[in-house]
Amino acid sequence: MKPVSLGNVAVDPPLLLSPLAGYTNLPFRRVIREIGGVGLCTTDLVNARSLLEKNRKAFKLIETCPEDSPLAVQIFGSVPNEMIGAARMLEDLGIASVDVNMGCPVKKVVGVGGGSAMMTELGRTAALVRGMVEAVRIPITCKMRLGWDDANQTAPELARALEQAGVAAIMVHGRTRQQGFEGTVNLAGIRRVVEAVRTIPVFGNGDITSPQAAKVMLESTGCAGVSIGRGAFYNQWIFLHTRDYLATGVVPPEPSFAERIRVMNRHLDLMLEVFGEPMGCVMFRKVGPWYAKRFGPASFFNKGIVRIATRRDYETLVRDYIAWRGQFVDANDELLPRYAPAAMPLNFRDEEEDGVPASAQRERIPVPAGPNSLW
């Protein structure tokens, strides 16, 4: 994959970690970076006004370290002075890029005129973003959906307006606000956004849960790169494997169970380092089950992880789970075929191909519990 420039920020490879409220915090970003293959990470979305008010929780959302680079901070809001002020503050803090959220469907974001609501007022939105671009030297990017609903797919028009306003890149999720995270990703919709702009890169987003899915999106839409959110929770190696697959045409082998446990342990260590043991363990209760999705049978683990309160609780659970899991593996500690997790199917459609979906579809992709799942 060719590197992509967002203003003065080089993204190599052009594989982005998308913001996912409650999950893409510093510990997870560091885990992803240590595995490798990601070109740019983005924080959880944060309220611009909260940053200006120096809210403690807001500053925790943008906490970073030297290893966490390059880093974009995603902000939301609809008041120009607040958005401009937050961008200036982030530039002063040394953040590489600021991303404006125009895609979040959550009511508390849309209700204040942010997120997907910004796609309904193109002139006002473009003026706000232009003010941000002119106020800072770091690149401003925008994350959007295809539109409010199927009858109002305004993304191409908005992308053109934002390009004229000076944004460095567009990230587009191939669903409408009305869809939330249900249904299939519309590749043709993303392609129309790519075709609408002339000079800036467009990154496709939505249901990229495997290297093969990333390749389909890149080839079907012509986008410059992809931005991966929930797929990184299914598979923390997705960036590394996607980079290698696109370079060689060979899908790398699945990580071993031992390697998955090692990375999960590292994730917990970083959670405790950043949030402290009590809070870190509580927060990890919703993280552990995502690792377990590729463990094979994991009911024992999932029942226990939601009760951990200390590192010792976690270590005891993992030890006991490994013993319990022994009944499902062979002499080489490999899962017996009937217990192996299924490959992730694609979940795309291309409405311009005579209405025939471009791939097999699944009914829905789970959304991590938290702000993303509350409409």
C-alpha positions in Angstrom: 0.0 0.0 0.0 1.2 3.5 -0.8 1.7 5.9 2.2 -0.9 8.6 2.4 -0.3 12.2 3.5 -2.7 14.1 5.7 -1.2 17.5 5.4 2.2 17.2 7.1 1.3 13.8 8.7 2.5 10.7 6.8 0.2 7.7 7.3 2.2 4.5 6.4 0.5 2.1 5.9 -2.9 3.9 5.3 -4.6 1.6 7.8 -6.3 3.6 10.6 -7.7 2.7 14.0 -11.2 4.2 14.1 -12.5 5.9 17.3 -14.9 3.7 19.3 -16.3 5.3 22.4 -15.2 3.6 25.6 -12.6 1.3 23.8 -10.0 3.1 21.8 -8.2 4.4 24.9 -4.4 4.6 25.4 -4.0 1.0 26.5 -5.8 -0.5 23.5 -3.9 1.9 21.1 -0.6 0.8 22.6 -1.5 -2.9 22.2 -2.4 -2.3 18.5 0.8 -0.3 17.9 3.0 -3.0 19.5 1.5 -5.7 17.3 2.1 -3.5 14.3 0.6 -2.5 10.9 -1.4 0.5 12.0 -0.6 3.9 10.4 -2.6 6.3 12.5 -4.7 5.8 15.7 -7.6 8.0 16.8 -8.8 8.6 20.3 -12.3 8.1 21.7 -14.6 11.0 20.6 -14.5 13.9 23.1 -16.7 16.9 23.6 -14.9 20.1 22.4 -16.5 22.1 25.2 -15.2 19.6 27.8 -11.7 20.1 26.6 -11.9 23.9 26.8 -13.4 23.5 30.3 -10.4 21.3 31.2 -12.7 18.5 32.3 -10.7 15.7 33.9 -12.6 12.9 32.1 -12.1 14.6 28.7 -8.4 14.9 29.3 -8.2 11.2 30.3 -9.8 10.4 26.9 -6.9 12.1 25.1 -4.1 10.8 27.3 -1.2 9.7 25.3 2.6 8.9 25.5 5.6 9.0 23.1 4.9 5.5 21.8 1.4 6.5 20.8 2.3 8.4 17.6 1.1 9.6 15.2 -2.2 10.3 17.1 -5.4 12.0 16.0 -8.0 13.3 18.5 -11.6 13.1 17.4 -13.9 15.9 18.7 -17.6 16.6 18.4 -19.6 19.7 18.8 -21.5 22.3 16.8 -20.4 25.7 18.2 -17.7 27.2 16.0 -15.7 29.0 18.7 -15.6 25.8 20.8 -14.5 23.6 17.9 -11.8 26.1 16.9 -10.7 26.6 20.5 -10.4 22.8 21.0 -8.4 22.4 17.8 -6.0 25.1 18.9 -5.6 23.5 22.3 -4.9 20.1 20.8 -2.3 21.6 18.5 -0.6 23.2 21.5 -0.6 19.8 23.2 1.3 18.3 20.3 -1.5 16.2 18.8 -0.8 15.3 15.1 -4.3 15.7 13.7 -7.8 16.6 14.7 -10.8 14.6 13.4 -14.3 16.1 13.4 -17.0 13.6 14.1 -19.9 13.8 11.6 -20.9 10.2 11.8 -21.8 9.3 15.4 -25.5 8.3 15.6 -25.7 8.5 19.4 -28.6 10.7 20.6 -26.5 12.8 23.0 -24.1 13.7 20.3 -26.7 14.3 17.5 -28.9 16.2 20.0 -26.3 19.0 20.4 -25.9 19.4 16.6 -22.8 17.2 16.4 -22.1 13.8 14.9 -24.5 12.8 12.1 -26.6 15.9 12.5 -23.8 17.9 10.8 -24.6 16.1 7.6 -28.0 17.8 7.4 -26.6 21.4 7.2 -23.9 21.4 4.7 -23.2 25.1 4.4 -23.1 25.6 8.2 -20.9 22.5 8.6 -18.4 23.5 5.9 -18.1 27.0 7.4 -17.4 25.6 10.8 -14.7 23.3 9.5 -13.2 26.0 7.4 -12.7 28.1 10.6 -10.9 25.2 12.2 -8.6 24.6 9.2 -7.7 28.3 9.1 -7.0 28.4 12.9 -4.4 25.6 13.1 -1.4 24.3 11.2 -2.1 20.6 11.9 -4.5 18.7 9.5 -8.2 18.6 10.1 -10.0 15.5 8.9 -13.7 14.6 9.0 -15.5 11.3 9.8 -19.0 10.9 8.3 -21.6 8.4 7.3 -23.4 8.2 3.9 -26.1 10.4 5.1 -29.0 10.7 7.5 -31.0 7.9 5.8 -31.2 6.2 2.4 -33.3 9.0 1.0 -30.7 11.6 2.1 -27.3 10.3 1.2 -25.5 13.7 1.4 -22.0 12.4 1.9 -20.7 13.1 -1.7 -21.9 16.7 -1.6 -20.6 17.2 1.9 -17.2 15.7 1.0 -16.9 18.2 -1.9 -17.8 21.1 0.4 -15.3 19.9 3.0 -12.5 19.6 0.4 -13.1 23.2 -0.6 -13.0 24.1 3.1 -9.5 22.7 3.3 -9.8 19.3 5.1 -6.9 16.9 4.7 -9.0 13.7 4.4 -12.4 12.1 4.7 -13.3 8.9 6.5 -16.7 7.5 5.5 -18.6 4.8 7.2 -20.7 2.9 4.6 -24.0 3.2 6.5 -26.5 5.9 7.1 -27.3 7.4 10.5 -30.7 5.6 10.4 -29.0 2.2 10.0 -26.9 2.6 13.1 -24.6 -0.5 13.0 -27.3 -2.7 11.4 -27.5 -4.0 7.9 -24.8 -4.1 5.3 -22.1 -1.7 4.3 -22.8 0.1 1.0 -19.7 0.0 -1.1 -21.2 2.0 -3.9 -22.0 4.8 -1.4 -18.4 4.9 -0.3 -17.3 4.9 -4.0 -19.5 7.9 -4.7 -17.6 9.8 -2.0 -14.3 8.8 -3.4 -15.4 10.0 -6.9 -16.8 13.3 -5.4 -13.4 14.7 -4.3 -10.4 15.6 -6.4 -7.3 16.0 -4.3 -7.8 14.6 -0.8 -7.8 10.9 0.3 -10.9 9.1 1.3 -10.7 6.2 3.8 -13.4 3.5 3.8 -14.9 2.3 7.1 -17.4 -0.3 8.2 -17.4 -4.0 9.0 -13.7 -4.6 8.1 -13.2 -7.7 10.2 -10.5 -9.4 8.1 -7.7 -8.7 5.6 -9.9 -10.0 2.8 -12.7 -7.5 3.8 -10.1 -4.7 3.6 -9.1 -5.7 0.2 -12.6 -5.9 -1.1 -13.3 -2.4 0.2 -10.2 -0.9 -1.3 -10.7 -2.5 -4.7 -14.5 -1.9 -4.9 -14.4 1.7 -3.8 -11.0 3.1 -4.9 -10.4 4.5 -1.4 -6.9 5.4 -0.4 -7.0 3.3 2.8 -9.3 1.9 5.4 -10.3 2.8 8.9 -11.0 -0.1 11.2 -12.9 0.0 14.5 -14.9 -3.0 15.7 -12.8 -5.3 13.5 -9.8 -4.5 15.7 -11.6 -6.0 18.7 -12.4 -9.2 16.9 -8.8 -9.4 15.7 -6.1 -7.3 17.3 -3.8 -8.5 14.6 -6.0 -7.1 11.7 -3.7 -4.2 10.8 -0.5 -6.3 10.7 -2.3 -9.1 8.8 -3.9 -6.7 6.4 -0.7 -4.9 5.6 1.1 -8.3 4.9 -1.8 -9.7 2.9 -2.0 -6.7 0.6 1.7 -6.9 0.1 2.0 -10.6 -0.5 -1.4 -11.9 -1.4 -1.1 -14.5 1.4 -3.3 -14.4 4.5 -1.0 -14.8 7.5 -1.8 -17.6 9.9 -4.0 -17.0 13.0 -2.1 -16.2 16.1 -1.6 -19.1 18.5 -3.7 -19.3 21.6 -0.6 -18.6 23.7 0.1 -15.4 21.7 -3.5 -14.3 22.2 -3.2 -14.8 25.9 0.1 -12.9 25.9 -1.4 -9.9 24.2 -4.5 -10.0 26.4 -2.2 -10.0 29.5 -0.3 -7.0 28.1 -3.6 -5.2 27.5 -4.6 -5.7 31.2 -1.1 -4.6 32.3 -1.6 -1.3 30.4 -5.1 -0.8 31.7 -3.8 -1.1 35.3 -1.0 1.2 34.5 -3.2 3.9 33.0 -6.4 3.6 35.1 -5.2 1.9 38.3 -6.1 -1.6 39.5 -9.7 -1.1 40.7 -10.9 0.9 37.7 -8.7 -0.9 35.2 -10.1 -4.3 36.2 -13.7 -3.0 36.0 -13.0 -1.6 32.5 -11.3 -4.8 31.4 -14.5 -6.8 32.1 -15.9 -5.6 28.8 -12.6 -6.0 26.9 -11.7 -9.6 27.9 -14.8 -11.2 26.1 -13.6 -9.7 22.8 -10.3 -11.5 23.0 -12.3 -14.7 23.9 -14.2 -14.6 20.6 -11.3 -16.3 19.0 -10.4 -18.6 21.8 -12.9 -21.3 20.8 -15.2 -22.5 23.6 -15.0 -19.7 26.2 -18.1 -19.8 28.4 -16.0 -20.5 31.5 -13.8 -17.5 30.7 -16.7 -15.1 29.9 -18.6 -15.9 33.1 -15.5 -15.2 35.2 -14.1 -12.1 33.4 -17.1 -10.0 34.3 -16.4 -10.5 38.0 -12.7 -9.7 38.2 -11.7 -7.0 40.7 -8.0 -7.5 41.0 -5.0 -8.7 39.0 -5.0 -11.8 41.1 -8.6 -12.5 40.2 -7.6 -12.3 36.5 -4.6 -14.5 36.8 -6.6 -17.1 38.6 -9.3 -17.0 36.0 -6.8 -17.4 33.1 -5.1 -20.3 34.8 -8.4 -22.1 35.5 -9.7 -21.3 32.0 -6.6 -22.8 30.3 -7.2 -26.0 32.3 -10.9 -26.1 31.4 -10.1 -25.5 27.7 -8.0 -28.6 27.6 -11.0 -30.7 26.8 -11.4 -29.0 23.4 -7.8 -29.2 22.1 -5.6 -32.0 20.7 -2.1 -33.1 21.8 -0.6 -30.0 20.2 -2.9 -27.6 22.0 -4.7 -26.9 18.8 -8.5 -26.6 18.9 -10.3 -29.7 17.6 -11.8 -28.8 14.2 -15.4 -28.8 15.4 -14.6 -26.1 18.0 -12.5 -23.8 15.8 -14.1 -20.3 15.3 -15.6 -19.7 12.0 -14.0 -17.3 9.5 -15.5 -13.9 9.5 -17.8 -13.5 6.5 -18.0 -10.3 4.5 -20.9 -7.9 5.1 -20.9 -5.6 2.1 -23.3 -4.8 -0.7 -22.7 -3.0 -3.9 -26.1 -1.6 -5.0 -24.8 -0.7 -8.5 -24.3 -4.4 -9.4 -27.9 -5.1 -10.3 -28.8 -5.1 -6.7 -26.8 -8.3 -6.1 -24.8 -8.2 -2.9 -21.0 -8.4 -3.5 -20.6 -11.0 -0.7 -22.3 -13.2 1.8 -24.1 -11.2 4.5 -24.6 -11.8 8.2 -27.5 -10.3 10.1 -25.5 -7.9 12.2 -22.2 -7.3 13.7 -22.2 -6.9 17.5 -21.6 -3.5 18.9 -19.5 -3.2 22.1 -21.6 -2.3 25.1 -21.3 1.4 25.9 -22.1 4.7 24.2 -22.0 3.2 20.7 -24.9 0.9 21.4 -27.2 3.5 22.9 -29.2 5.3 20.3 
